[in-house]
């Protein structure tokens, strides 16, 4: 009790301290301390970067002026430092750009004093600090990137400050003094102020109060549990149960109604995006808190609340009670199952363990909540079965389990199939029953629980995830079955007034173009001003032509006579006008959304110019490579198809296909004409088909394989076993130190598992590293092969050119861009051509350049290697935003060996494929390593058990060796070291048996000698006064002493008393020595105790308290007289131990424990001193002034002859308790 109060005091103290710390940290978090700290750190980092920038500028100037690097290693470090710190070094010679260290942004080709004279400037896609060194004709400039501004964002492109400044996402930039958080240069000049987001994001500053508030909730739950335990230990189970339920419910409701502390709310756990069931469970965070409360209540029930079967003596009532208990367990299990399937099916959380790369922290939170909630049915059923299994029969338990299964019919109310949860419930309870009946070890029971629950969780996680995937594919199929894009049309309606009234656009179009660059400038303008954001899902094509000019159609490889007529015919044939605009939706365009807009302008010469804007939905917008750079994160389009294969059919013919599945050219093999929806499996894929008129859409995903299930089971089982082990430790309340004490078998298992784990992990790492290396090597080989192939193709077309200009046109190609695009489609890679000065001439993907993602200049390292070092090929890793890729370069020569351009393959697409393949390999290695480790753990347990089984046999044999009892030989067939030990053990047993026999003979002889001395002494005591009495009587008779008759009468009485004493001495020793063979029979133990107790009912100053099961017969097989002697001696000793001045209370209790009955005789006497406790059952030992000291030794012999044992507990001046354990002949029989 004192220990419990101490725990409550400690928990309360820690709770108060945690609340104070959480509150203070919350105040600091909500104040401006974080922003001041971040601002001060920003200024410190910026000052350091400025200093590094100045040093790098000076060092690089010296290197470039010398024309060579004296120390290559220091030069490499310098360039690495420049790249790491986000510094760009520029060199202008005679005001013309001749060197640039970075091509991530567009740099002015001609030096501009207006731009570079400022200390803080915006160039292309970012803000930079400027530092200059001017020396004669040369100007050296260091640009330090402070912030990026791309105009859009996605997972690869992000606006904001570099990570080195450690600012939260969403932090903006404002003019100086706009906010209190000003940023200064190293010289103390204000350049801007930081504008922190109104909504704070999760950061380290939030982590501290979040952790502290989490500790507060945990300590509060611990305090509630400790208080409930205190009430339970004082015998108030009902108030304790009501208290813990009410307190935890109140805590949860407060969080639901008032919301969590702000720091916890910012973690994302308490938003409903990932999971929301109802207003009572609005988020995954609330679910976790509910799980903690349920686990705490379940643990409290398991530890402190009995199931109530121990007081039920009637068999019928016991079975009814068992049915009620199992029904309650079934109800709890059914409620858990309903919540479990809701969590898996209705959440946005991925619970499939084999999809390792798609898992997130929310997966861990989800599983944690599931396991916490599972504690309710598991703890309840384990407690119920553990306490009822020894007291019931197999048939009764089976019937009770069967009746409780009817509870699962309630699941039909919520449209849940009750069969499978009922089956798992029955399997779980029956397995527990069998384990407890066979007295399985705690480890085995933990293993059984983990195994069954893992199978249950795996089955429903996989099946429900499959159903969720099908539902998602159905939604996508409906979405993509239409060619119309409502969102695009809405945007076009809003854009039209601005586009039609754009004077800058009119000025650009109202003149005839002579170069491709002039045509591209209109595309860049339209894209940057109007067609960005959502339009990243579309390919933008712009055609500007006169009414009478021809038009080259590259897709059909033919020339159209009249540009206007071509578009007019298409609009009339397929177009549908979008109200209020000159945009048209064109139907029948291969299943994609296709829009054309037209604007007409008059030139100064009176010619009519037309601008035709084509927008074509891009099915590849979700694929790896450039597309990921171009998509705005606010819009998705086809990106939702990233993890699926997709096909679209119009009038039965395939018009669109993407992904790995090889769809047929027609939909005949897939459709079911009776239904619009169809879900089917084919060729290892699960397909969802949707028909919308003449349009058929199929979305497919890979089916889950047996290997996937096996890997998922390995993860779930390992996690379940770990959780079950932790829960078992909490239940058993083992000390921390005890967790590190292992027996030999456990040490053997740990050694096996450690060696195997180390081996397999090492092998897994080696395999992963080797596979990654092989993939990268193959990747580089592919790049080399591809660039050689493209070089050959370009050579066949352009090698005859003496010079190559951006406005090049060929017979079959209207522009150099179109030519590269056609090659790009053939070789499935993007292509760039740079002129001899390193400036972009043409590209197959112009969007990357006009979206301000990178510069049109060649990478300087590549240019140095190709131009200065005259390498024939150069491959290096490059970066755009946060996308890293491999880029290959070769110089392109004409037939005369004259350099025309530099050919560049930025390997975006295959780089992403490589990353995906490497990730898949690593995941596969990790998954199979986990699976093999789990298998080896099981094998280690099995093998260690088989290896230690002979040792256990030896241990049991050694433990059974007792003096006075015959020990059996052990049988072992092996010829190993264990066999040798068994032989020696058997020899030792024989020798010990002989020694015991000799010792027994010696002790017996010594004992009889001692007994003879004792008998002689005891007999001599009354003989001496008898002799004196005879002598005195003879003398009185001889002397004729008066009153001789009275003397004779007194003498007679004395002699009779002495003779009775001698008779009792003889009887006692005779009884001890003879111990006649018992005559056992079936005896009602309670009735026998009642009979014996009646002999002592009228004892003065003594009251008796009897405690045994009412209306119950406990049948034992023993000698009736022996039982009478056992209880008579114990009760008489208890009476005699009570001091005269004390009111004696003797309690006699009977308790049945499994197949044994324990009778306890407890007194409040003087107790037994410690120094004589060891002698209490020794013959002839007594603490009384009279008696032979044979009573307890006779009790011990009688009890052991009946197959039982006797022991006692005693505390001086408080009393003693003697316990007699006897085997029960029959299982407890309840009678009316």
PEFEN-V506486 format. One record per residue. N is the residue number from 1. NEAR is the number of other C-alpha atoms within 8 Angstrom. D_FIRST is the distance of its C-alpha to the first C-alpha in whole Angstrom. Layout:
N_NEAR_D_FIRST ; N_NEAR_D_FIRST
This chain:
1_6_0 ; 2_5_4 ; 3_6_5 ; 4_10_5 ; 5_9_6 ; 6_8_9 ; 7_9_10 ; 8_11_11 ; 9_8_12 ; 10_8_14 ; 11_12_15 ; 12_11_17 ; 13_8_18 ; 14_9_20 ; 15_11_21 ; 16_8_23 ; 17_8_24 ; 18_12_26 ; 19_11_27 ; 20_8_29 ; 21_10_30 ; 22_13_31 ; 23_9_33 ; 24_8_35 ; 25_10_36 ; 26_11_37 ; 27_8_39 ; 28_10_41 ; 29_12_41 ; 30_6_43 ; 31_7_45 ; 32_8_48 ; 33_8_46 ; 34_10_46 ; 35_9_50 ; 36_9_51 ; 37_8_49 ; 38_10_51 ; 39_12_54 ; 40_8_54 ; 41_9_53 ; 42_11_56 ; 43_11_59 ; 44_8_58 ; 45_10_58 ; 46_11_61 ; 47_10_63 ; 48_8_62 ; 49_10_64 ; 50_11_67 ; 51_8_67 ; 52_8_67 ; 53_14_69 ; 54_10_72 ; 55_8_71 ; 56_10_72 ; 57_12_75 ; 58_8_76 ; 59_8_76 ; 60_9_77 ; 61_9_80 ; 62_8_81 ; 63_10_80 ; 64_8_82 ; 65_6_85 ; 66_7_86 ; 67_6_86 ; 68_6_83 ; 69_8_80 ; 70_4_81 ; 71_6_77 ; 72_7_76 ; 73_6_72 ; 74_7_72 ; 75_9_74 ; 76_8_71 ; 77_8_69 ; 78_10_70 ; 79_8_71 ; 80_8_67 ; 81_8_66 ; 82_12_68 ; 83_9_67 ; 84_7_63 ; 85_8_64 ; 86_8_65 ; 87_12_69 ; 88_13_72 ; 89_13_75 ; 90_13_79 ; 91_12_82 ; 92_14_85 ; 93_10_89 ; 94_6_91 ; 95_11_89 ; 96_9_88 ; 97_13_85 ; 98_8_85 ; 99_9_82 ; 100_11_78 ; 101_10_75 ; 102_9_73 ; 103_13_75 ; 104_8_72 ; 105_13_73 ; 106_13_77 ; 107_7_79 ; 108_7_82 ; 109_6_85 ; 110_8_87 ; 111_9_85 ; 112_8_85 ; 113_6_84 ; 114_6_83 ; 115_7_80 ; 116_10_79 ; 117_6_80 ; 118_8_77 ; 119_8_74 ; 120_9_72 ; 121_11_73 ; 122_8_73 ; 123_10_74 ; 124_8_74 ; 125_12_70 ; 126_13_69 ; 127_13_69 ; 128_13_70 ; 129_12_70 ; 130_13_73 ; 131_10_75 ; 132_9_78 ; 133_7_81 ; 134_8_84 ; 135_6_87 ; 136_5_90 ; 137_8_91 ; 138_11_87 ; 139_13_84 ; 140_13_81 ; 141_12_78 ; 142_15_74 ; 143_13_72 ; 144_14_68 ; 145_12_67 ; 146_10_64 ; 147_11_64 ; 148_13_65 ; 149_10_66 ; 150_13_68 ; 151_5_68 ; 152_10_65 ; 153_12_62 ; 154_13_61 ; 155_7_58 ; 156_10_61 ; 157_11_63 ; 158_12_61 ; 159_11_62 ; 160_11_60 ; 161_10_59 ; 162_9_59 ; 163_6_56 ; 164_5_56 ; 165_10_56 ; 166_8_52 ; 167_8_53 ; 168_8_51 ; 169_7_53 ; 170_7_55 ; 171_12_56 ; 172_9_59 ; 173_8_62 ; 174_10_64 ; 175_8_67 ; 176_11_66 ; 177_9_64 ; 178_7_63 ; 179_10_59 ; 180_6_58 ; 181_11_57 ; 182_13_61 ; 183_13_62 ; 184_11_64 ; 185_12_66 ; 186_8_66 ; 187_5_69 ; 188_6_67 ; 189_7_69 ; 190_10_67 ; 191_11_67 ; 192_12_65 ; 193_16_62 ; 194_13_59 ; 195_10_58 ; 196_9_54 ; 197_9_53 ; 198_4_52 ; 199_4_49 ; 200_6_47 ; 201_7_47 ; 202_9_44 ; 203_7_44 ; 204_6_42 ; 205_9_41 ; 206_11_40 ; 207_10_38 ; 208_9_36 ; 209_16_35 ; 210_12_34 ; 211_8_32 ; 212_12_30 ; 213_14_30 ; 214_9_29 ; 215_9_26 ; 216_12_25 ; 217_8_25 ; 218_8_23 ; 219_12_20 ; 220_11_20 ; 221_11_20 ; 222_9_17 ; 223_11_15 ; 224_11_16 ; 225_12_15 ; 226_11_11 ; 227_10_11 ; 228_13_13 ; 229_12_10 ; 230_11_7 ; 231_12_10 ; 232_14_11 ; 233_10_8 ; 234_6_8 ; 235_6_12 ; 236_9_14 ; 237_11_15 ; 238_7_18 ; 239_9_17 ; 240_13_15 ; 241_10_18 ; 242_8_20 ; 243_9_18 ; 244_12_18 ; 245_9_22 ; 246_8_23 ; 247_9_22 ; 248_11_23 ; 249_9_26 ; 250_8_27 ; 251_8_26 ; 252_12_29 ; 253_8_31 ; 254_9_31 ; 255_10_32 ; 256_13_35 ; 257_6_36 ; 258_6_36 ; 259_8_36 ; 260_9_35 ; 261_7_35 ; 262_7_38 ; 263_12_38 ; 264_14_36 ; 265_12_39 ; 266_12_41 ; 267_9_40 ; 268_7_42 ; 269_11_39 ; 270_14_39 ; 271_12_43 ; 272_9_44 ; 273_7_47 ; 274_11_45 ; 275_14_43 ; 276_11_43 ; 277_9_42 ; 278_6_42 ; 279_6_41 ; 280_6_37 ; 281_11_37 ; 282_15_40 ; 283_15_39 ; 284_16_38 ; 285_9_35 ; 286_14_34 ; 287_11_34 ; 288_13_32 ; 289_9_29 ; 290_10_29 ; 291_13_29 ; 292_11_26 ; 293_12_24 ; 294_12_25 ; 295_13_24 ; 296_10_21 ; 297_12_21 ; 298_12_22 ; 299_11_19 ; 300_12_17 ; 301_11_19 ; 302_12_19 ; 303_7_16 ; 304_10_14 ; 305_9_17 ; 306_7_19 ; 307_8_23 ; 308_6_24 ; 309_11_26 ; 310_5_24 ; 311_5_25 ; 312_9_29 ; 313_12_31 ; 314_9_35 ; 315_9_36 ; 316_6_38 ; 317_9_35 ; 318_11_33 ; 319_10_35 ; 320_8_35 ; 321_9_32 ; 322_12_32 ; 323_12_35 ; 324_9_33 ; 325_10_30 ; 326_13_33 ; 327_13_35 ; 328_8_32 ; 329_11_31 ; 330_14_35 ; 331_10_35 ; 332_10_32 ; 333_11_34 ; 334_12_37 ; 335_8_36 ; 336_11_35 ; 337_9_38 ; 338_10_40 ; 339_8_38 ; 340_9_39 ; 341_11_43 ; 342_10_43 ; 343_10_41 ; 344_13_44 ; 345_10_47 ; 346_8_47 ; 347_10_45 ; 348_7_48 ; 349_10_45 ; 350_10_47 ; 351_11_44 ; 352_11_47 ; 353_10_46 ; 354_9_49 ; 355_7_50 ; 356_8_49 ; 357_6_51 ; 358_6_50 ; 359_12_46 ; 360_7_45 ; 361_6_41 ; 362_9_41 ; 363_11_41 ; 364_8_38 ; 365_10_36 ; 366_13_38 ; 367_9_37 ; 368_9_33 ; 369_12_33 ; 370_10_34 ; 371_10_32 ; 372_13_29 ; 373_13_30 ; 374_10_31 ; 375_12_27 ; 376_14_27 ; 377_12_30 ; 378_8_29 ; 379_11_25 ; 380_12_26 ; 381_11_29 ; 382_9_27 ; 383_10_24 ; 384_11_27 ; 385_12_29 ; 386_11_26 ; 387_10_25 ; 388_10_29 ; 389_12_31 ; 390_9_31 ; 391_7_31 ; 392_8_34 ; 393_7_38 ; 394_6_40 ; 395_6_42 ; 396_9_39 ; 397_11_37 ; 398_9_40 ; 399_8_41 ; 400_12_38 ; 401_13_38 ; 402_9_42 ; 403_9_41 ; 404_12_38 ; 405_12_41 ; 406_7_43 ; 407_10_40 ; 408_14_42 ; 409_9_45 ; 410_8_43 ; 411_12_44 ; 412_10_47 ; 413_7_47 ; 414_6_46 ; 415_6_49 ; 416_8_47 ; 417_7_48 ; 418_11_46 ; 419_7_47 ; 420_7_45 ; 421_10_42 ; 422_10_42 ; 423_8_43 ; 424_10_41 ; 425_10_38 ; 426_11_40 ; 427_9_40 ; 428_10_36 ; 429_11_35 ; 430_9_37 ; 431_9_37 ; 432_14_33 ; 433_11_34 ; 434_8_36 ; 435_10_34 ; 436_12_31 ; 437_9_34 ; 438_6_35 ; 439_6_31 ; 440_9_32 ; 441_6_30 ; 442_6_28 ; 443_6_31 ; 444_8_33 ; 445_11_31 ; 446_12_31 ; 447_9_34 ; 448_10_35 ; 449_11_33 ; 450_12_35 ; 451_9_38 ; 452_11_38 ; 453_9_37 ; 454_12_39 ; 455_9_42 ; 456_9_41 ; 457_9_40 ; 458_12_44 ; 459_8_46 ; 460_9_45 ; 461_12_45 ; 462_10_48 ; 463_8_50 ; 464_11_49 ; 465_13_50 ; 466_8_53 ; 467_9_53 ; 468_10_52 ; 469_8_55 ; 470_10_58 ; 471_8_57 ; 472_8_57 ; 473_11_60 ; 474_11_62 ; 475_8_61 ; 476_10_63 ; 477_14_66 ; 478_10_66 ; 479_7_66 ; 480_8_69 ; 481_13_71 ; 482_10_73 ; 483_10_75 ; 484_6_75 ; 485_8_72 ; 486_6_72 ; 487_6_70 ; 488_9_73 ; 489_9_75 ; 490_8_73 ; 491_8_73 ; 492_10_77 ; 493_12_78 ; 494_7_76 ; 495_9_78 ; 496_10_81 ; 497_8_82 ; 498_7_81 ; 499_9_83 ; 500_7_86 ; 501_6_86 ; 502_8_85 ; 503_6_88 ; 504_6_87 ; 505_9_87 ; 506_9_91 ; 507_8_92 ; 508_8_91 ; 509_13_92 ; 510_11_95 ; 511_9_97 ; 512_6_98 ; 513_7_96 ; 514_5_97 ; 515_8_94 ; 516_10_91 ; 517_8_89 ; 518_9_90 ; 519_10_89 ; 520_8_86 ; 521_8_85 ; 522_12_85 ; 523_11_83 ; 524_9_81 ; 525_8_81 ; 526_9_80 ; 527_12_77 ; 528_10_76 ; 529_7_77 ; 530_8_76 ; 531_10_75 ; 532_9_72 ; 533_10_68 ; 534_13_68 ; 535_9_72 ; 536_12_70 ; 537_14_70 ; 538_10_74 ; 539_11_77 ; 540_10_79 ; 541_8_83 ; 542_10_85 ; 543_7_89 ; 544_10_92 ; 545_11_95 ; 546_11_99 ; 547_11_100 ; 548_8_103 ; 549_9_101 ; 550_9_100 ; 551_9_96 ; 552_9_95 ; 553_9_92 ; 554_9_90 ; 555_4_88 ; 556_5_92 ; 557_8_94 ; 558_7_97 ; 559_8_98 ; 560_10_98 ; 561_8_102 ; 562_11_100 ; 563_14_97 ; 564_11_96 ; 565_7_98 ; 566_9_95 ; 567_9_92 ; 568_8_94 ; 569_8_95 ; 570_9_91 ; 571_12_90 ; 572_7_92 ; 573_6_92 ; 574_10_88 ; 575_11_87 ; 576_8_85 ; 577_9_85 ; 578_11_82 ; 579_5_83 ; 580_5_84 ; 581_9_84 ; 582_10_86 ; 583_11_84 ; 584_12_84 ; 585_14_82 ; 586_13_83 ; 587_9_83 ; 588_6_83 ; 589_8_82 ; 590_7_80 ; 591_12_77 ; 592_10_76 ; 593_13_76 ; 594_13_80 ; 595_11_81 ; 596_13_84 ; 597_10_85 ; 598_10_88 ; 599_9_90 ; 600_8_94 ; 601_10_95 ; 602_9_99 ; 603_10_100 ; 604_7_102 ; 605_4_105 ; 606_6_104 ; 607_9_103 ; 608_10_100 ; 609_15_97 ; 610_14_94 ; 611_12_90 ; 612_12_88 ; 613_11_84 ; 614_12_83 ; 615_11_79 ; 616_11_78 ; 617_10_74 ; 618_10_73 ; 619_9_71 ; 620_8_71 ; 621_14_69 ; 622_12_65 ; 623_9_66 ; 624_10_66 ; 625_12_68 ; 626_9_70 ; 627_11_69 ; 628_13_65 ; 629_11_66 ; 630_11_68 ; 631_15_66 ; 632_12_64 ; 633_9_61 ; 634_7_61 ; 635_9_63 ; 636_11_63 ; 637_8_66 ; 638_12_66 ; 639_9_63 ; 640_9_61 ; 641_9_63 ; 642_8_62 ; 643_6_60 ; 644_9_62 ; 645_13_66 ; 646_13_68 ; 647_13_72 ; 648_14_74 ; 649_16_77 ; 650_12_79 ; 651_6_82 ; 652_11_80 ; 653_9_81 ; 654_13_79 ; 655_10_79 ; 656_10_76 ; 657_10_73 ; 658_10_71 ; 659_7_68 ; 660_5_68 ; 661_8_69 ; 662_4_73 ; 663_6_74 ; 664_7_77 ; 665_6_80 ; 666_9_80 ; 667_12_77 ; 668_6_79 ; 669_6_76 ; 670_6_73 ; 671_8_74 ; 672_7_73 ; 673_5_76 ; 674_4_74 ; 675_6_71 ; 676_10_71 ; 677_8_67 ; 678_11_67 ; 679_9_64 ; 680_7_65 ; 681_9_64 ; 682_7_67 ; 683_4_67 ; 684_7_64 ; 685_11_63 ; 686_12_62 ; 687_13_64 ; 688_15_64 ; 689_16_68 ; 690_14_69 ; 691_11_72 ; 692_9_74 ; 693_5_77 ; 694_9_79 ; 695_13_76 ; 696_15_74 ; 697_15_71 ; 698_12_69 ; 699_14_65 ; 700_13_64 ; 701_10_61 ; 702_7_60 ; 703_8_59 ; 704_6_55 ; 705_6_56 ; 706_6_55 ; 707_6_54 ; 708_9_52 ; 709_12_50 ; 710_9_49 ; 711_14_48 ; 712_12_46 ; 713_11_44 ; 714_11_44 ; 715_11_42 ; 716_12_40 ; 717_11_39 ; 718_9_38 ; 719_8_36 ; 720_11_34 ; 721_11_33 ; 722_8_32 ; 723_9_30 ; 724_11_29 ; 725_9_28 ; 726_8_26 ; 727_8_24 ; 728_9_24 ; 729_9_22 ; 730_8_19 ; 731_9_19 ; 732_6_18 ; 733_6_16 ; 734_8_19 ; 735_6_19 ; 736_6_22 ; 737_6_23 ; 738_7_23 ; 739_8_25 ; 740_6_28 ; 741_6_28 ; 742_8_31 ; 743_6_33 ; 744_6_37 ; 745_10_37 ; 746_8_35 ; 747_9_37 ; 748_9_40 ; 749_11_39 ; 750_8_38 ; 751_8_41 ; 752_9_44 ; 753_12_42 ; 754_8_42 ; 755_8_46 ; 756_10_47 ; 757_9_45 ; 758_8_47 ; 759_8_50 ; 760_11_50 ; 761_9_49 ; 762_8_52 ; 763_8_54 ; 764_11_53 ; 765_8_54 ; 766_8_57 ; 767_9_58 ; 768_11_57 ; 769_8_59 ; 770_8_62 ; 771_10_62 ; 772_10_62 ; 773_8_64 ; 774_8_67 ; 775_11_66 ; 776_9_67 ; 777_8_70 ; 778_8_71 ; 779_10_71 ; 780_8_73 ; 781_8_76 ; 782_8_76 ; 783_10_76 ; 784_9_79 ; 785_8_81 ; 786_9_80 ; 787_10_82 ; 788_8_84 ; 789_8_85 ; 790_10_85 ; 791_10_87 ; 792_8_90 ; 793_8_90 ; 794_9_90 ; 795_9_93 ; 796_7_95 ; 797_7_95 ; 798_8_95 ; 799_10_96 ; 800_7_100 ; 801_7_99 ; 802_7_100 ; 803_5_98 ; 804_9_95 ; 805_6_94 ; 806_10_91 ; 807_9_94 ; 808_8_95 ; 809_8_96 ; 810_7_97 ; 811_5_99 ; 812_6_96 ; 813_10_93 ; 814_10_94 ; 815_11_91 ; 816_13_90 ; 817_9_86 ; 818_11_87 ; 819_10_88 ; 820_13_85 ; 821_13_83 ; 822_8_85 ; 823_9_85 ; 824_12_81 ; 825_8_81 ; 826_6_82 ; 827_8_80 ; 828_7_77 ; 829_12_76 ; 830_13_77 ; 831_14_80 ; 832_14_81 ; 833_12_85 ; 834_16_85 ; 835_12_88 ; 836_9_89 ; 837_5_88 ; 838_11_84 ; 839_10_85 ; 840_12_84 ; 841_10_87 ; 842_11_85 ; 843_14_82 ; 844_12_81 ; 845_8_78 ; 846_7_79 ; 847_7_76 ; 848_12_74 ; 849_10_76 ; 850_10_77 ; 851_10_73 ; 852_12_73 ; 853_13_71 ; 854_11_73 ; 855_12_76 ; 856_9_80 ; 857_10_80 ; 858_12_80 ; 859_10_77 ; 860_11_78 ; 861_7_77 ; 862_12_79 ; 863_11_82 ; 864_9_82 ; 865_11_82 ; 866_14_84 ; 867_8_87 ; 868_7_86 ; 869_7_85 ; 870_7_87 ; 871_8_85 ; 872_7_86 ; 873_9_82 ; 874_11_79 ; 875_9_76 ; 876_8_73 ; 877_8_69 ; 878_8_69 ; 879_8_67 ; 880_9_68 ; 881_8_65 ; 882_7_62 ; 883_8_64 ; 884_8_65 ; 885_12_68 ; 886_12_70 ; 887_12_74 ; 888_15_77 ; 889_12_80 ; 890_11_84 ; 891_12_87 ; 892_10_90 ; 893_11_93 ; 894_14_96 ; 895_7_99 ; 896_5_101 ; 897_6_97 ; 898_8_97 ; 899_9_93 ; 900_13_93 ; 901_12_89 ; 902_13_86 ; 903_13_84 ; 904_12_80 ; 905_12_78 ; 906_12_74 ; 907_14_72 ; 908_13_70 ; 909_11_70 ; 910_10_70 ; 911_11_67 ; 912_11_65 ; 913_9_66 ; 914_11_65 ; 915_8_62 ; 916_8_61 ; 917_9_62 ; 918_11_60 ; 919_9_57 ; 920_8_57 ; 921_11_58 ; 922_9_55 ; 923_10_53 ; 924_8_54 ; 925_11_54 ; 926_9_50 ; 927_10_49 ; 928_9_51 ; 929_11_49 ; 930_11_46 ; 931_12_47 ; 932_9_48 ; 933_12_45 ; 934_10_43 ; 935_8_46 ; 936_10_46 ; 937_9_42 ; 938_8_42 ; 939_8_45 ; 940_11_43 ; 941_9_40 ; 942_8_43 ; 943_8_45 ; 944_11_42 ; 945_9_41 ; 946_8_45 ; 947_8_45 ; 948_9_42 ; 949_8_42 ; 950_10_44 ; 951_9_42 ; 952_8_39 ; 953_9_42 ; 954_10_42 ; 955_8_39 ; 956_8_38 ; 957_10_41 ; 958_7_40 ; 959_6_37 ; 960_7_39 ; 961_10_41 ; 962_7_40 ; 963_7_42 ; 964_7_44 ; 965_6_44 ; 966_8_46 ; 967_10_45 ; 968_5_47 ; 969_7_49 ; 970_10_48 ; 971_5_51 ; 972_7_51 ; 973_5_55 ; 974_6_54 ; 975_7_56 ; 976_6_54 ; 977_6_52 ; 978_10_49 ; 979_11_52 ; 980_9_53 ; 981_8_49 ; 982_12_49 ; 983_8_53 ; 984_8_51 ; 985_10_48 ; 986_10_50 ; 987_8_53 ; 988_8_50 ; 989_12_48 ; 990_8_52 ; 991_8_52 ; 992_8_49 ; 993_11_50 ; 994_8_53 ; 995_8_51 ; 996_10_48 ; 997_9_51 ; 998_8_53 ; 999_8_50 ; 1000_9_49 ; 1001_8_53 ; 1002_8_52 ; 1003_8_49 ; 1004_8_50 ; 1005_8_53 ; 1006_8_51 ; 1007_8_49 ; 1008_8_52 ; 1009_8_53 ; 1010_8_50 ; 1011_8_50 ; 1012_8_54 ; 1013_8_53 ; 1014_8_50 ; 1015_9_53 ; 1016_8_55 ; 1017_8_53 ; 1018_9_52 ; 1019_10_55 ; 1020_8_57 ; 1021_8_55 ; 1022_11_56 ; 1023_9_60 ; 1024_8_60 ; 1025_8_60 ; 1026_11_62 ; 1027_8_65 ; 1028_8_65 ; 1029_9_65 ; 1030_9_68 ; 1031_8_70 ; 1032_8_69 ; 1033_11_70 ; 1034_8_73 ; 1035_8_74 ; 1036_10_74 ; 1037_9_76 ; 1038_7_79 ; 1039_6_79 ; 1040_7_79 ; 1041_8_76 ; 1042_4_76 ; 1043_6_73 ; 1044_10_73 ; 1045_6_72 ; 1046_7_69 ; 1047_9_68 ; 1048_9_69 ; 1049_8_66 ; 1050_8_64 ; 1051_11_64 ; 1052_8_64 ; 1053_8_61 ; 1054_9_60 ; 1055_9_61 ; 1056_8_60 ; 1057_8_56 ; 1058_11_57 ; 1059_8_58 ; 1060_8_55 ; 1061_9_53 ; 1062_10_55 ; 1063_8_55 ; 1064_8_51 ; 1065_12_51 ; 1066_8_53 ; 1067_8_51 ; 1068_10_48 ; 1069_8_49 ; 1070_8_52 ; 1071_8_49 ; 1072_9_47 ; 1073_6_50 ; 1074_6_51 ; 1075_6_48 ; 1076_4_50 ; 1077_4_50 ; 1078_8_47 ; 1079_7_49 ; 1080_8_46 ; 1081_9_46 ; 1082_9_44 ; 1083_10_42 ; 1084_10_39 ; 1085_10_36 ; 1086_10_35 ; 1087_7_38 ; 1088_12_38 ; 1089_10_35 ; 1090_8_36 ; 1091_8_40 ; 1092_11_38 ; 1093_10_36 ; 1094_7_39 ; 1095_7_40 ; 1096_7_37 ; 1097_8_37 ; 1098_5_39 ; 1099_6_37 ; 1100_4_37 ; 1101_7_33 ; 1102_10_32 ; 1103_8_30 ; 1104_9_29 ; 1105_8_27 ; 1106_7_28 ; 1107_8_26 ; 1108_8_28 ; 1109_8_29 ; 1110_5_32 ; 1111_8_35 ; 1112_10_35 ; 1113_11_37 ; 1114_13_35 ; 1115_12_38 ; 1116_14_38 ; 1117_12_41 ; 1118_13_42 ; 1119_11_44 ; 1120_11_43 ; 1121_6_44 ; 1122_10_42 ; 1123_11_39 ; 1124_11_40 ; 1125_9_40 ; 1126_12_37 ; 1127_10_35 ; 1128_10_37 ; 1129_11_36 ; 1130_11_33 ; 1131_10_33 ; 1132_8_35 ; 1133_8_33 ; 1134_14_30 ; 1135_12_32 ; 1136_7_34 ; 1137_10_30 ; 1138_13_29 ; 1139_8_31 ; 1140_5_34 ; 1141_4_32 ; 1142_7_29 ; 1143_8_29 ; 1144_12_28 ; 1145_10_26 ; 1146_14_26 ; 1147_12_25 ; 1148_12_27 ; 1149_10_25 ; 1150_12_27 ; 1151_9_26 ; 1152_9_28 ; 1153_7_27 ; 1154_7_30 ; 1155_10_33 ; 1156_10_31 ; 1157_13_30 ; 1158_12_27 ; 1159_11_28 ; 1160_12_25 ; 1161_14_26 ; 1162_12_24 ; 1163_15_25 ; 1164_13_23 ; 1165_14_26 ; 1166_12_26 ; 1167_13_25 ; 1168_11_27 ; 1169_8_27 ; 1170_5_26 ; 1171_5_30 ; 1172_8_31 ; 1173_8_29 ; 1174_6_31 ; 1175_7_34 ; 1176_10_33 ; 1177_9_35 ; 1178_10_38 ; 1179_8_41 ; 1180_7_43 ; 1181_11_39 ; 1182_9_38 ; 1183_5_36 ; 1184_5_38 ; 1185_4_42 ; 1186_4_43 ; 1187_7_43 ; 1188_10_44 ; 1189_12_40 ; 1190_14_41 ; 1191_8_39 ; 1192_13_36 ; 1193_12_38 ; 1194_10_40 ; 1195_11_37 ; 1196_11_36 ; 1197_8_40 ; 1198_11_40 ; 1199_14_37 ; 1200_9_38 ; 1201_8_41 ; 1202_10_40 ; 1203_8_38 ; 1204_11_34 ; 1205_10_32 ; 1206_10_30 ; 1207_7_27 ; 1208_8_25 ; 1209_7_22 ; 1210_10_22 ; 1211_10_20 ; 1212_9_23 ; 1213_8_23 ; 1214_10_20 ; 1215_14_22 ; 1216_16_23 ; 1217_11_23 ; 1218_12_26 ; 1219_11_26 ; 1220_12_30 ; 1221_11_30 ; 1222_13_33 ; 1223_11_35 ; 1224_12_36 ; 1225_9_39 ; 1226_9_39 ; 1227_8_36 ; 1228_9_34 ; 1229_8_37 ; 1230_10_36 ; 1231_8_39 ; 1232_4_40
